[in-house]
Amino acid sequence: MATLTTLIGFHARDRPFESFYSYVARLIRVNHLTDREIRKLIPADWLRLAFEPEHDAIALMQRCSALTPDEQPLEPHQASIHAWLPMPSMESHPFERLRYCPECLGQGWHSYAFQARFLLRCPYHRVPLKDVCWSCGAPIAWRRHPHTYAGDALRCTRGCDIGGNVIGGILPPPDELTASWIMQWQWVQQFRRRVTATNGPIYVMYPPCQRIWMEVDLPTSGAFAALLDATRSLAPRLSPPTPDHDTSHGAWTLAIERWSAPPGHWPSGEAMDAVLHPFRRGAYETVLPLPTSAWLDDQFERLKGREFSTHWSFEARREQSIDVLVLPSHLITNTELLALYRIAMTSLEIDSGVGLYARTLIDTLDIAYHRRCAWDGLETTDILNMSERLDGLIQIDGQTFRVTGSAACSGAGEQAWAAYAEQSYPDAWVIYPASAQALRR
């Protein structure tokens, strides 16, 4: 009777940089397992770690390693996509899409290193990486169906076989292949030792951003390359990108400045829930929490001096034990509100997080003001062509810096905004920011 340890290829775990997905998918394909046999022979944690890599890989990895004490325990680079990402919060490739080298996958082998959009081509074969089927052009996903595995292992979303010679994946890897992956692993790790994200960077997408293949809101390609170039003068010993890395900035322009947080704090004794509770965007009013900050008070006085019509107004008031800012909902977008929410969520845990929230709030209001002026024809500005924005705190060799950046479209921003609408929460009206209107759905 077959057991897990008697499956063909069970002991073929000697490829140190192979993804756990590749190993489990190969077990399924080589042994021609049906879904019933898969659930009977392969532990559920193995299937979850292999086919749902966005889950908590470290906890699953520890449980999966414990199931096979006679085998080498799983390492992070075998089990976690995040282990291969220089800065996960700036990654531009969606986690639900599998990225691969056609030559490697043709030999029944895959690495999570391919998931980093910054890696353009395979370090061993030097061929461009893909995320669509080489046969039909359909996307490649970890899973197509929530309850099946046999039809998903090394197949595209239309069922084409992308695994190639799965038997070949059982053979030991060439020394040159291992050496090339060691170099890529060392590059990622040296970057992560010297440059780390402490708050964000948060990402904001605007209507001019053209989505072609992304299913979720992630920065378009070039953001990390722009960050890497910006850090080079601050960390001269940082290893330069390799020929296999993407060095194009795309449409991104980034700036890094030494961080000096404006003083501020949330009301003493307040829990995170009390700080986050005020966030809401109704049909007509959007509400945000306000920390106690003299700097923020000065900035509000500056912004109030810009009032020119009923389209631009805001006020501070008290809700329960928290000061809040109230402004018309058409002034900001849901993604801007979500970005502020994420910064506020970490501001209670990270030093100077309140200062970043205050600075980002004022920057968002400045953008909202110029956007409103452009819509009302009061000034000529390129603000409507802004398609993406980044903001956050990073540490470089132990020193804290603020990174800000934006990407612009080629000039169709006004048309993109004209018909743009989004839903309010929780009352579910439809807000048209450009026309300052809200309609019941």
N, C-alpha and C positions, 0 to 999 in steps of 0.2 A: 504494500500500500504506500502510495507516494506521501511524503512529508515535505515540509519546507526545506530541510537540509539535504534531501535527496534530489531536489530539482536540479536540472542541468544548468550550470552557471552559478549556482548558489555561492560557491567559494571564489568566484571570479571578482573579488573586490580589491585587486591589486593595482588598479588604476587610481592613483592617489587623488586626482583632481576630477574624477568622473562624478557627475551629479547622481544623487540618489534616485531621481526620476529615471535616468538612463538605466541604472542597475535593475530597478524593479520592473520597468517596462520591458527590458530584455528578458527577465525571468518569465514574464507573461508570454512574450512572443516565441521564445525558443522552445518553451514547453507546451505551446499551443493550448493554454489554459482557457477554459470557459469562465464566465462570470461566477458561476456556482463554485468552480474549483478555486478561483481566485479568492473568494471569501472564505473558503474552507482552509486553504493552505497558507495564505499570506496574511500576516497580522494587520488588523485595522489601522494601527498607528503607522505601519509602513505605507499603506495605501494613502493615508491622509498626508503624510510627509512628502510622498512622491508626487501626488496628483493635485495637491492643494498647497503649493509652496508659500502662499501668502500667510499661512497660519504661523503660530509660534514655533518656529523651527527648532530653537534650542531645547525647549521642553520636550518636543516630540523626538528630537535626536537622542536625548538621554534615555527615553523610554525604549526607542528602537535599538539602541546599542545594548541595552540590558537583556533584550530578547535573544541575542546571539553571543553569549559569553566566550564561545570558542573562536569568534572572529575579532578582527581589529575593531575597536569602537569607532563610530562615525566621527569625523572631524567637521568643524564648521564649514569649511570650503566644499565638503561633499554634500552637506545637508541644507545649507542656507544660501538663498540668493543674496541677502544683505551682506554676507561676509565678503562678497566680491565687488560691492558697490563702493567707490571712493567716498561718496557722500549721498546716502540713500534719499535724503530729502530733496536733492536736486536731480534725481534720476528722471529721464524722459521716456523710458520704455515701460509700457504698462506691464504689471506683474502677471496678468492673466494670459499674456501672449508669450509663447515659447520662441526663443531666438536660437539659431543654430548655425553651425558650419556644415555645408552640404557634404564636404569630404569626411568630416568626423562622423556625422550622423549616418553617412553611407557605410561606415564601418561599425555601426552599432554603438556609437559613443557620443556623449553629450556632457558639457560642463556648464555649471551655473554662471561661470564667468561670462558666457555669451549674453547674459541678460543685461549687462551694463551697456547702455547706449553709447558710452564713451569709447567702447571697443568696436572698431569698424570692421576688422577682419581677424580671422583665426591666426593666433601667433605661431602656429605650427605650419598650416597649409598656405597661409597668406592669401586666402580667398575671402571675398566679402561675406559677411554674415547676413542671414535672411530670417524673416519671420512669417513668410508665406510659403505655401506648398510649391515645390519646384515643378510639379506636374500640372496642377489646375489653378494655382494662384490664390487658393483659399487661405485664410488665416490659420496659424498653428496655435492651438490652445492646449493647456495641460489636460483638460477634460472637455468633452462635448456634451456628455449626459451626466446628470447627478447620480445615477444609480448603476452605471456600467463602467467597466475598466477594460475589458477585452477589446472592445472596438476603439478605444482611445489610445492605447499604448503605441507610440511612434506612428501615429496617423494624423492627417490633417482633419479639419472640421467637416470635410466631405467624404472622409474615409480612405483617402489615398495613402498608400504605404510610403512613409518617409524614412523608414528604419534601415533600408538597404540590407547589408550583410550583417544581420543581428548575431549570427554565430561568430563572426569575426570579433565582436565585442568581448568574447570570453577570453581571447588570447591576450597575453601580457602586452602592454604598450611599448612602443619603441622608446629607447632612452632619450632620443631627441625630442619626442613629444612631451615627455615628463619635464625635461629641462626647460622647454619653452613656456610651460605653464608655471613652473617655479618662478621664472622671471616676472611673469604677469602678476602672480600672487604677491611677490615681494614688492612690486611697484605699488599695488593697492595698499598693502600694509604700511609701507613707509609714508604714504600720503596720509593715511588715517591716524598715524601716530603724531603727525605734525599739524594737521588741520582737522578740526572737528567742529560740528555744528552744535551750538549750545541752545539756541532758540530759533526754530525754523530751519532754513529759510522758508517762510510761508509763500504760497504762490497764488496769484490772482490772474484770472483769465477774463478778457473783455471780448465783446462781440466781434471785433475785427480779426480775432485769432481764428484762422481757418483750420478746422479739424479734418484730417484726411483719413488717418488710420487709427487714431487714438480713441479708445472707448471711455477713458476717464480723463479728468483734468490734471494734466502733467505738463511741465515746461516743454516747449519744443526743443529740438536738438540745438546744441550750441551753448546752453546755459552753463554747463559744467566746464566746458573748454574756456569760456570767458572768465569763469571764476579762477581756473588754474592759472591763466595768464596774469590775472590781477594779483594773485598771491605770490608770484615769482619774485617780485622785488622785496616782499616782506619776509620771504623764506627762501633765500638764495641757495640753500643746500637741498632744496626739494628737487627730487629727480625729475628731469624733463620728460615730456610724453614720448612714447616710443613710436616707431613708424606705423604701428597697428592702431594707434589711438586717433580719435577724431579731434582735430585742432581747429575746426571751423567754429566761429562764434555764432553762425546763423544770423538772426536779426537782433541778437542780444548785445546790450551795452551795460557793463557792470562797473560799479565803483566800490572801493573798500576804504573805510575811514576808521581811525582809532576811536573806540567807543567811549564816550563820556555821557553817562546816563543822567538825564535831568532828574533831580530829586523828586520822589513821590512815593506814596504807599496807599494800600487799600485800608479801609477802616479796620482798626485793630480788633482782633478777636473774630473777624468774619471768616467763615469757612468758604471753600471754593464754590459751593452751590449758591451761596448768597451773592458772590461776585458775578457768577455766570447767569444767574436767573434773569436779570433785566434784559438780556439780549432778545430782541424780537423785531420783526419787520411787518407791521400791519399794512393795510391798504394805503393809509395816509401818514402814519407816524412810524418812525424807526427809533428804537430806544437802545442805548448803549450805556454800560456802567462807566463811572468816572472815578479815577483815583484822586486822592488828595495831593495836589501838586501846584505850587505857586507858579512854576514855569507854564503849566497847562492853563492856568487862569490868565496869564499874560497873552498866551497865544489866542485864546478865545476873544479877548478884547481886540486883538488885531483883526481877527476874522469877522467880528461883528461890524467893524468899520467898513466892510465890503458890501453891506446890504444894499441892494439896488432894486429889488422887486420882491413880490411874494414868493418867487421861485427860489430865493436864497434866504433861509432863515433857520435859526436853531435856538434852543434855550436849555439851560440847566435847571433841574428840579430835584426834589428828594422823593425817593420811593422806598418806603420802609426805612432801612438803615443805610441805604446806599444812594450816593449822588448819581444822577443819570443825565445823559445828554439826549435831547429829543430833537429830531430834525425830520423834514419831509422825506417820505420813503423814496421819492423819485430822485433824490440827490445821490444815493449810493446804490450799489448792486449787491446781490446776494453773496457773490464771491468775495467782495470787499468785507462784508459783514462777517462772513465765515473766517476770513483771515484774521480779523481782529479778535474773534472769539477764540481762535487757536492760540494767539499770543497771550490773551488774558488767561487762558486755561493753564499755561505754563508759568505765568508771571508770579504765582504764589510759591513756585518751587525753585526758580532760577534767580540768582542775584541779578539785579538791574533789569529784571523782566518787566516790572512796572514802567520803568523808563522807556523801554522799547515800545510797550503798548501806547504810551503817551505820544511818543514821536510818530509812530505809525498812524495813530488816529489823526494827528494834525496833518500829516502828509496826505492821508486819504481825503480829508476835508479840502485841502488845497487843490487836489486833483478834481474833486467834485465841483468846486467853485469855477475853475477854468472850463470844465466840461459844460457846466450850465451856461457860462458866458458864450461859449461857442454855439450851443444850441439856440440861444436867444439872439444870436447875431451881434453881440456886444464886443466881441474881439475875435481876431483871427489867430488861431492857435492850432498846433499839431496834436493836441491832446486827444482828439477823436480817433487818431490813427494808432494810439497806444493799444497794443493787443495783449500784452502780458506784463506782469510785474512781479518782482521778487523782493523780499525784505527779511532780514534776520541777523542773528549774531553768530559769529564763528570765533574760534580760538586758533591762533597761529603761534605755535611754540609757546603756549601758555598765556599769550596776550589776547585780549578781547577786541574784536573789530566788528563794525556793522557793515554788512554787505547789502547794497541796494542795486537793483537793476531793472531794466525794462526792454521790451522788444516792440518794434513798430511795424505796421503793415505798409504796403506800398502806396496807400492813398485812398482806399475805398472805405475808410472808417465811418464817414458820415452816413453812407448808404447802409452800412451794417447796423449802425445804431438806430436808424430811422424806424425800422420795423421790429426792433428788439423788444421783447416782452418777457417778464418773468413773474413767478407766482409769489405772493406774499405769504407769510406764515405767522400765526396759525389760521388766519381767516380766509386764505385761499382766493383772494382777489388777484386780478392780473394787472401788473404795473407796467406802464409804458414810460420809461425814464425820459426819453427825448421829448415827449409831448407833455410831461408832468401830469399824466392821467392815471387813474386806477378804475378798472371796470370789474364788475362781478362776473365770474366765469359762468 
